[in-house]
Amino acid sequence: MLYEMRIYECVPGRLPDLLKRFDTITLKLWDKHGIRQAGFWTNVIGEANQTLYYMVQWNSLAEREQKWNAFQSDPDWIAARAKTEENGPIVANIRNSIMAPTSFSAVK
């Protein structure tokens, strides 16, 4: 099992818009494409209060490539993303890492 950690740094003041987009649009489209989330987080204490952290679970890099590309090119996603960004971009920067659990990890 692989886990992808994605970190979205929002344009100042746009974190609520990003959270709403995930809650009402993105996760439904992920279900459509078989993308499995492993969790979402925001900072309660720390310097990055306009940042969303989330993890996606993959069986393999090949699965990630197939499903992520299908999601990214989905006309429903393209249209929804454009609509949510009519007032400007929501995300200023995206970082990601793909990780494998260690033999002693509670998450496998």
CNS distance restraints for C-alpha pairs under 8 A (distance, minus, plus):
assign (resid   1 and name CA) (resid  57 and name CA) 7.10 0.50 0.50
assign (resid   1 and name CA) (resid  58 and name CA) 5.95 0.50 0.50
assign (resid   1 and name CA) (resid  59 and name CA) 4.85 0.50 0.50
assign (resid   1 and name CA) (resid  60 and name CA) 6.69 0.50 0.50
assign (resid   1 and name CA) (resid 100 and name CA) 6.60 0.50 0.50
assign (resid   1 and name CA) (resid 101 and name CA) 7.53 0.50 0.50
assign (resid   1 and name CA) (resid 108 and name CA) 6.52 0.50 0.50
assign (resid   2 and name CA) (resid  57 and name CA) 5.93 0.50 0.50
assign (resid   2 and name CA) (resid  58 and name CA) 5.05 0.50 0.50
assign (resid   2 and name CA) (resid  59 and name CA) 6.06 0.50 0.50
assign (resid   2 and name CA) (resid  60 and name CA) 6.41 0.50 0.50
assign (resid   2 and name CA) (resid  61 and name CA) 7.85 0.50 0.50
assign (resid   2 and name CA) (resid  98 and name CA) 6.66 0.50 0.50
assign (resid   2 and name CA) (resid  99 and name CA) 5.67 0.50 0.50
assign (resid   2 and name CA) (resid 100 and name CA) 4.88 0.50 0.50
assign (resid   2 and name CA) (resid 101 and name CA) 7.21 0.50 0.50
assign (resid   3 and name CA) (resid  38 and name CA) 7.99 0.50 0.50
assign (resid   3 and name CA) (resid  55 and name CA) 6.26 0.50 0.50
assign (resid   3 and name CA) (resid  56 and name CA) 5.61 0.50 0.50
assign (resid   3 and name CA) (resid  57 and name CA) 4.71 0.50 0.50
assign (resid   3 and name CA) (resid  58 and name CA) 6.09 0.50 0.50
assign (resid   3 and name CA) (resid  98 and name CA) 5.64 0.50 0.50
assign (resid   3 and name CA) (resid  99 and name CA) 5.17 0.50 0.50
assign (resid   3 and name CA) (resid 100 and name CA) 6.30 0.50 0.50
assign (resid   3 and name CA) (resid 101 and name CA) 7.90 0.50 0.50
assign (resid   4 and name CA) (resid  55 and name CA) 5.26 0.50 0.50
assign (resid   4 and name CA) (resid  56 and name CA) 5.07 0.50 0.50
assign (resid   4 and name CA) (resid  57 and name CA) 6.47 0.50 0.50
assign (resid   4 and name CA) (resid  58 and name CA) 7.63 0.50 0.50
assign (resid   4 and name CA) (resid  96 and name CA) 6.73 0.50 0.50
assign (resid   4 and name CA) (resid  97 and name CA) 5.57 0.50 0.50
assign (resid   4 and name CA) (resid  98 and name CA) 4.27 0.50 0.50
assign (resid   4 and name CA) (resid  99 and name CA) 6.12 0.50 0.50
assign (resid   5 and name CA) (resid  53 and name CA) 7.15 0.50 0.50
assign (resid   5 and name CA) (resid  54 and name CA) 5.81 0.50 0.50
assign (resid   5 and name CA) (resid  55 and name CA) 4.52 0.50 0.50
assign (resid   5 and name CA) (resid  56 and name CA) 6.75 0.50 0.50
assign (resid   5 and name CA) (resid  96 and name CA) 5.40 0.50 0.50
assign (resid   5 and name CA) (resid  97 and name CA) 5.25 0.50 0.50
assign (resid   5 and name CA) (resid  98 and name CA) 6.32 0.50 0.50
assign (resid   5 and name CA) (resid  99 and name CA) 7.61 0.50 0.50
assign (resid   6 and name CA) (resid  53 and name CA) 5.87 0.50 0.50
assign (resid   6 and name CA) (resid  54 and name CA) 5.40 0.50 0.50
assign (resid   6 and name CA) (resid  55 and name CA) 6.12 0.50 0.50
assign (resid   6 and name CA) (resid  94 and name CA) 6.97 0.50 0.50
assign (resid   6 and name CA) (resid  95 and name CA) 5.74 0.50 0.50
assign (resid   6 and name CA) (resid  96 and name CA) 4.33 0.50 0.50
assign (resid   6 and name CA) (resid  97 and name CA) 6.70 0.50 0.50
assign (resid   7 and name CA) (resid  51 and name CA) 6.89 0.50 0.50
assign (resid   7 and name CA) (resid  52 and name CA) 5.83 0.50 0.50
assign (resid   7 and name CA) (resid  53 and name CA) 4.63 0.50 0.50
assign (resid   7 and name CA) (resid  54 and name CA) 6.61 0.50 0.50
assign (resid   7 and name CA) (resid  94 and name CA) 5.63 0.50 0.50
assign (resid   7 and name CA) (resid  95 and name CA) 5.10 0.50 0.50
assign (resid   7 and name CA) (resid  96 and name CA) 6.16 0.50 0.50
assign (resid   8 and name CA) (resid  51 and name CA) 5.56 0.50 0.50
assign (resid   8 and name CA) (resid  52 and name CA) 5.13 0.50 0.50
assign (resid   8 and name CA) (resid  53 and name CA) 6.44 0.50 0.50
assign (resid   8 and name CA) (resid  91 and name CA) 6.32 0.50 0.50
assign (resid   8 and name CA) (resid  92 and name CA) 7.58 0.50 0.50
assign (resid   8 and name CA) (resid  93 and name CA) 5.97 0.50 0.50
assign (resid   8 and name CA) (resid  94 and name CA) 4.71 0.50 0.50
assign (resid   8 and name CA) (resid  95 and name CA) 6.69 0.50 0.50
assign (resid   9 and name CA) (resid  50 and name CA) 6.11 0.50 0.50
assign (resid   9 and name CA) (resid  51 and name CA) 4.54 0.50 0.50
assign (resid   9 and name CA) (resid  52 and name CA) 6.63 0.50 0.50
assign (resid   9 and name CA) (resid  91 and name CA) 5.88 0.50 0.50
assign (resid   9 and name CA) (resid  92 and name CA) 5.70 0.50 0.50
assign (resid   9 and name CA) (resid  93 and name CA) 5.16 0.50 0.50
assign (resid   9 and name CA) (resid  94 and name CA) 6.34 0.50 0.50
assign (resid  10 and name CA) (resid  14 and name CA) 5.89 0.50 0.50
assign (resid  10 and name CA) (resid  15 and name CA) 5.73 0.50 0.50
assign (resid  10 and name CA) (resid  18 and name CA) 7.78 0.50 0.50
assign (resid  10 and name CA) (resid  50 and name CA) 5.45 0.50 0.50
assign (resid  10 and name CA) (resid  51 and name CA) 5.91 0.50 0.50
assign (resid  10 and name CA) (resid  52 and name CA) 7.80 0.50 0.50
assign (resid  10 and name CA) (resid  90 and name CA) 5.74 0.50 0.50
assign (resid  10 and name CA) (resid  91 and name CA) 4.22 0.50 0.50
assign (resid  10 and name CA) (resid  92 and name CA) 5.19 0.50 0.50
assign (resid  10 and name CA) (resid  93 and name CA) 6.98 0.50 0.50
assign (resid  11 and name CA) (resid  15 and name CA) 7.51 0.50 0.50
assign (resid  11 and name CA) (resid  50 and name CA) 7.53 0.50 0.50
assign (resid  11 and name CA) (resid  89 and name CA) 7.08 0.50 0.50
assign (resid  11 and name CA) (resid  90 and name CA) 5.54 0.50 0.50
assign (resid  11 and name CA) (resid  91 and name CA) 5.49 0.50 0.50
assign (resid  11 and name CA) (resid  92 and name CA) 5.17 0.50 0.50
assign (resid  12 and name CA) (resid  50 and name CA) 6.59 0.50 0.50
assign (resid  13 and name CA) (resid  50 and name CA) 7.21 0.50 0.50
assign (resid  14 and name CA) (resid  18 and name CA) 6.48 0.50 0.50
assign (resid  14 and name CA) (resid  50 and name CA) 7.54 0.50 0.50
assign (resid  14 and name CA) (resid  90 and name CA) 5.52 0.50 0.50
assign (resid  14 and name CA) (resid  91 and name CA) 7.71 0.50 0.50
assign (resid  15 and name CA) (resid  19 and name CA) 6.18 0.50 0.50
assign (resid  15 and name CA) (resid  50 and name CA) 5.57 0.50 0.50
assign (resid  15 and name CA) (resid  51 and name CA) 6.99 0.50 0.50
assign (resid  15 and name CA) (resid  52 and name CA) 7.54 0.50 0.50
assign (resid  15 and name CA) (resid  90 and name CA) 7.39 0.50 0.50
assign (resid  16 and name CA) (resid  20 and name CA) 6.14 0.50 0.50
assign (resid  17 and name CA) (resid  21 and name CA) 6.16 0.50 0.50
assign (resid  17 and name CA) (resid  84 and name CA) 7.77 0.50 0.50
assign (resid  17 and name CA) (resid  90 and name CA) 7.03 0.50 0.50
assign (resid  18 and name CA) (resid  22 and name CA) 6.33 0.50 0.50
assign (resid  18 and name CA) (resid  90 and name CA) 6.43 0.50 0.50
assign (resid  18 and name CA) (resid  91 and name CA) 7.70 0.50 0.50
assign (resid  19 and name CA) (resid  23 and name CA) 6.12 0.50 0.50
assign (resid  20 and name CA) (resid  24 and name CA) 5.89 0.50 0.50
assign (resid  20 and name CA) (resid  25 and name CA) 7.87 0.50 0.50
assign (resid  21 and name CA) (resid  25 and name CA) 5.27 0.50 0.50
assign (resid  21 and name CA) (resid  26 and name CA) 6.11 0.50 0.50
assign (resid  21 and name CA) (resid  84 and name CA) 7.32 0.50 0.50
assign (resid  22 and name CA) (resid  26 and name CA) 4.53 0.50 0.50
assign (resid  22 and name CA) (resid  27 and name CA) 5.69 0.50 0.50
assign (resid  23 and name CA) (resid  27 and name CA) 6.30 0.50 0.50
assign (resid  24 and name CA) (resid  28 and name CA) 7.28 0.50 0.50
assign (resid  25 and name CA) (resid  29 and name CA) 6.59 0.50 0.50
assign (resid  25 and name CA) (resid  80 and name CA) 7.37 0.50 0.50
assign (resid  26 and name CA) (resid  30 and name CA) 6.16 0.50 0.50
assign (resid  26 and name CA) (resid  77 and name CA) 7.45 0.50 0.50
assign (resid  27 and name CA) (resid  31 and name CA) 6.21 0.50 0.50
assign (resid  28 and name CA) (resid  32 and name CA) 6.42 0.50 0.50
assign (resid  29 and name CA) (resid  33 and name CA) 6.41 0.50 0.50
assign (resid  29 and name CA) (resid  71 and name CA) 7.19 0.50 0.50
assign (resid  29 and name CA) (resid  77 and name CA) 7.14 0.50 0.50
assign (resid  30 and name CA) (resid  34 and name CA) 5.93 0.50 0.50
assign (resid  30 and name CA) (resid  35 and name CA) 4.82 0.50 0.50
assign (resid  30 and name CA) (resid  36 and name CA) 7.20 0.50 0.50
assign (resid  30 and name CA) (resid  71 and name CA) 7.01 0.50 0.50
assign (resid  31 and name CA) (resid  35 and name CA) 5.94 0.50 0.50
assign (resid  31 and name CA) (resid  36 and name CA) 7.41 0.50 0.50
assign (resid  33 and name CA) (resid  67 and name CA) 6.08 0.50 0.50
assign (resid  33 and name CA) (resid  70 and name CA) 7.12 0.50 0.50
assign (resid  33 and name CA) (resid  71 and name CA) 6.32 0.50 0.50
assign (resid  34 and name CA) (resid  67 and name CA) 7.06 0.50 0.50
assign (resid  35 and name CA) (resid  56 and name CA) 7.33 0.50 0.50
assign (resid  35 and name CA) (resid  57 and name CA) 7.59 0.50 0.50
assign (resid  35 and name CA) (resid  58 and name CA) 7.92 0.50 0.50
assign (resid  35 and name CA) (resid  67 and name CA) 6.73 0.50 0.50
assign (resid  35 and name CA) (resid  68 and name CA) 7.69 0.50 0.50
assign (resid  36 and name CA) (resid  56 and name CA) 5.78 0.50 0.50
assign (resid  36 and name CA) (resid  57 and name CA) 5.51 0.50 0.50
assign (resid  36 and name CA) (resid  58 and name CA) 7.39 0.50 0.50
assign (resid  37 and name CA) (resid  54 and name CA) 7.68 0.50 0.50
assign (resid  37 and name CA) (resid  55 and name CA) 5.96 0.50 0.50
assign (resid  37 and name CA) (resid  56 and name CA) 4.34 0.50 0.50
assign (resid  37 and name CA) (resid  57 and name CA) 5.94 0.50 0.50
assign (resid  38 and name CA) (resid  54 and name CA) 7.34 0.50 0.50
assign (resid  38 and name CA) (resid  55 and name CA) 5.11 0.50 0.50
assign (resid  38 and name CA) (resid  56 and name CA) 5.24 0.50 0.50
assign (resid  38 and name CA) (resid  57 and name CA) 5.91 0.50 0.50
assign (resid  39 and name CA) (resid  54 and name CA) 5.53 0.50 0.50
assign (resid  39 and name CA) (resid  55 and name CA) 5.51 0.50 0.50
assign (resid  39 and name CA) (resid  56 and name CA) 7.43 0.50 0.50
assign (resid  40 and name CA) (resid  52 and name CA) 7.20 0.50 0.50
assign (resid  40 and name CA) (resid  53 and name CA) 5.74 0.50 0.50
assign (resid  40 and name CA) (resid  54 and name CA) 4.21 0.50 0.50
assign (resid  40 and name CA) (resid  55 and name CA) 6.67 0.50 0.50
assign (resid  41 and name CA) (resid  52 and name CA) 6.00 0.50 0.50
assign (resid  41 and name CA) (resid  53 and name CA) 5.05 0.50 0.50
assign (resid  41 and name CA) (resid  54 and name CA) 6.08 0.50 0.50
assign (resid  42 and name CA) (resid  49 and name CA) 7.23 0.50 0.50
assign (resid  42 and name CA) (resid  50 and name CA) 7.99 0.50 0.50
assign (resid  42 and name CA) (resid  51 and name CA) 6.26 0.50 0.50
assign (resid  42 and name CA) (resid  52 and name CA) 5.13 0.50 0.50
assign (resid  42 and name CA) (resid  53 and name CA) 6.21 0.50 0.50
assign (resid  43 and name CA) (resid  48 and name CA) 6.62 0.50 0.50
assign (resid  43 and name CA) (resid  49 and name CA) 5.72 0.50 0.50
assign (resid  43 and name CA) (resid  51 and name CA) 7.24 0.50 0.50
assign (resid  43 and name CA) (resid  52 and name CA) 7.86 0.50 0.50
assign (resid  44 and name CA) (resid  49 and name CA) 7.49 0.50 0.50
assign (resid  45 and name CA) (resid  49 and name CA) 7.99 0.50 0.50
assign (resid  58 and name CA) (resid  63 and name CA) 6.54 0.50 0.50
assign (resid  58 and name CA) (resid  64 and name CA) 6.03 0.50 0.50
assign (resid  59 and name CA) (resid  63 and name CA) 6.37 0.50 0.50
assign (resid  59 and name CA) (resid  64 and name CA) 7.79 0.50 0.50
assign (resid  60 and name CA) (resid  64 and name CA) 6.43 0.50 0.50
assign (resid  61 and name CA) (resid  65 and name CA) 6.17 0.50 0.50
assign (resid  62 and name CA) (resid  66 and name CA) 6.24 0.50 0.50
assign (resid  63 and name CA) (resid  67 and name CA) 6.03 0.50 0.50
assign (resid  64 and name CA) (resid  68 and name CA) 5.59 0.50 0.50
assign (resid  65 and name CA) (resid  69 and name CA) 5.86 0.50 0.50
assign (resid  66 and name CA) (resid  70 and name CA) 6.22 0.50 0.50
assign (resid  67 and name CA) (resid  71 and name CA) 6.18 0.50 0.50
assign (resid  68 and name CA) (resid  72 and name CA) 6.07 0.50 0.50
assign (resid  69 and name CA) (resid  73 and name CA) 6.15 0.50 0.50
assign (resid  70 and name CA) (resid  74 and name CA) 6.04 0.50 0.50
assign (resid  71 and name CA) (resid  77 and name CA) 7.06 0.50 0.50
assign (resid  72 and name CA) (resid  77 and name CA) 6.87 0.50 0.50
assign (resid  72 and name CA) (resid  78 and name CA) 7.35 0.50 0.50
assign (resid  73 and name CA) (resid  77 and name CA) 7.38 0.50 0.50
assign (resid  73 and name CA) (resid  78 and name CA) 6.97 0.50 0.50
assign (resid  74 and name CA) (resid  78 and name CA) 6.32 0.50 0.50
assign (resid  75 and name CA) (resid  79 and name CA) 6.06 0.50 0.50
assign (resid  76 and name CA) (resid  80 and name CA) 6.06 0.50 0.50
assign (resid  77 and name CA) (resid  81 and name CA) 5.87 0.50 0.50
assign (resid  78 and name CA) (resid  82 and name CA) 6.21 0.50 0.50
assign (resid  79 and name CA) (resid  83 and name CA) 6.21 0.50 0.50
assign (resid  80 and name CA) (resid  84 and name CA) 6.22 0.50 0.50
assign (resid  81 and name CA) (resid  85 and name CA) 6.25 0.50 0.50
assign (resid  82 and name CA) (resid  86 and name CA) 6.29 0.50 0.50
assign (resid  85 and name CA) (resid  89 and name CA) 5.24 0.50 0.50
assign (resid  85 and name CA) (resid  90 and name CA) 6.43 0.50 0.50
assign (resid 101 and name CA) (resid 105 and name CA) 5.83 0.50 0.50
assign (resid 101 and name CA) (resid 107 and name CA) 6.77 0.50 0.50
assign (resid 101 and name CA) (resid 108 and name CA) 5.74 0.50 0.50
assign (resid 102 and name CA) (resid 108 and name CA) 7.86 0.50 0.50
